[in-house]
Amino acid sequence: MRILLIDDDTNILSVLKVILESNGHIVDCADSADDALDLVSEYDYDFVLVDFKMPTHDGAWFLRNAHLRRNTKALLMTAFLTPNVVNTMFMCGASGYIMKPLEQQEVLQHLAFHTGC
């Protein structure tokens, strides 16, 4: 499965990349929504994991502007879960959310649940 990770925290990107690649996935990383848009224009992703709160453009902005394939699942990562965040997330087409700090098993469970893999 080809996965796109988007987070302004490069440490999170590095850890998630190792976890997902060690489970057989192809992983691309972007540290901004703008860089992620460039990757989406080059590759078709099966799954996108995007941070909700980032400088310049947030995860919701990315989802509204990315024009992902219909069958691409997107999950927002957040440490700031409020009713507004949940509403915004679903209005942008996210399949769900995962709370930070991230746990390896939880990430893999969400991936399996949202993609059926």
FENMO-V460407 format. One record per residue. RES is the residue in three letters. SS is DSSP state (H for helix, E for strand, - for the rest). NEAR is the number of other C-alpha atoms within 10 Angstrom. Layout:
res->RES ss->SS near->NEAR
res->RES ss->SS near->NEAR
This chain:
res->MET ss->- near->14
res->ARG ss->E near->17
res->ILE ss->E near->24
res->LEU ss->E near->23
res->LEU ss->E near->22
res->ILE ss->E near->29
res->ASP ss->- near->24
res->ASP ss->- near->17
res->ASP ss->- near->13
res->THR ss->H near->13
res->ASN ss->H near->10
res->ILE ss->H near->17
res->LEU ss->H near->20
res->SER ss->H near->12
res->VAL ss->H near->12
res->LEU ss->H near->20
res->LYS ss->H near->20
res->VAL ss->H near->12
res->ILE ss->H near->17
res->LEU ss->H near->19
res->GLU ss->H near->15
res->SER ss->- near->10
res->ASN ss->- near->11
res->GLY ss->- near->10
res->HIS ss->- near->14
res->ILE ss->E near->14
res->VAL ss->E near->20
res->ASP ss->E near->18
res->CYS ss->E near->21
res->ALA ss->E near->20
res->ASP ss->- near->19
res->SER ss->- near->22
res->ALA ss->H near->26
res->ASP ss->H near->17
res->ASP ss->H near->12
res->ALA ss->H near->22
res->LEU ss->H near->17
res->ASP ss->H near->12
res->LEU ss->H near->17
res->VAL ss->H near->16
res->SER ss->H near->11
res->GLU ss->H near->9
res->TYR ss->- near->12
res->ASP ss->- near->14
res->TYR ss->- near->21
res->ASP ss->- near->17
res->PHE ss->E near->22
res->VAL ss->E near->26
res->LEU ss->E near->24
res->VAL ss->E near->31
res->ASP ss->E near->28
res->PHE ss->- near->25
res->LYS ss->- near->18
res->MET ss->- near->17
res->PRO ss->- near->12
res->THR ss->- near->9
res->HIS ss->- near->13
res->ASP ss->- near->19
res->GLY ss->H near->27
res->ALA ss->H near->24
res->TRP ss->H near->16
res->PHE ss->H near->21
res->LEU ss->H near->22
res->ARG ss->H near->13
res->ASN ss->H near->13
res->ALA ss->- near->17
res->HIS ss->- near->12
res->LEU ss->- near->21
res->ARG ss->- near->12
res->ARG ss->- near->8
res->ASN ss->- near->10
res->THR ss->- near->18
res->LYS ss->E near->20
res->ALA ss->E near->26
res->LEU ss->E near->25
res->LEU ss->E near->24
res->MET ss->E near->22
res->THR ss->E near->19
res->ALA ss->- near->13
res->PHE ss->- near->13
res->LEU ss->- near->14
res->THR ss->- near->10
res->PRO ss->H near->9
res->ASN ss->H near->9
res->VAL ss->H near->17
res->VAL ss->H near->15
res->ASN ss->H near->10
res->THR ss->H near->16
res->MET ss->H near->22
res->PHE ss->H near->15
res->MET ss->H near->12
res->CYS ss->- near->16
res->GLY ss->- near->16
res->ALA ss->- near->22
res->SER ss->- near->16
res->GLY ss->E near->16
res->TYR ss->E near->21
res->ILE ss->E near->19
res->MET ss->E near->15
res->LYS ss->- near->13
res->PRO ss->- near->10
res->LEU ss->- near->15
res->GLU ss->- near->11
res->GLN ss->H near->12
res->GLN ss->H near->10
res->GLU ss->H near->12
res->VAL ss->H near->17
res->LEU ss->H near->14
res->GLN ss->H near->11
res->HIS ss->H near->16
res->LEU ss->H near->20
res->ALA ss->H near->11
res->PHE ss->H near->10
res->HIS ss->H near->15
res->THR ss->H near->15
res->GLY ss->- near->7
res->CYS ss->- near->9
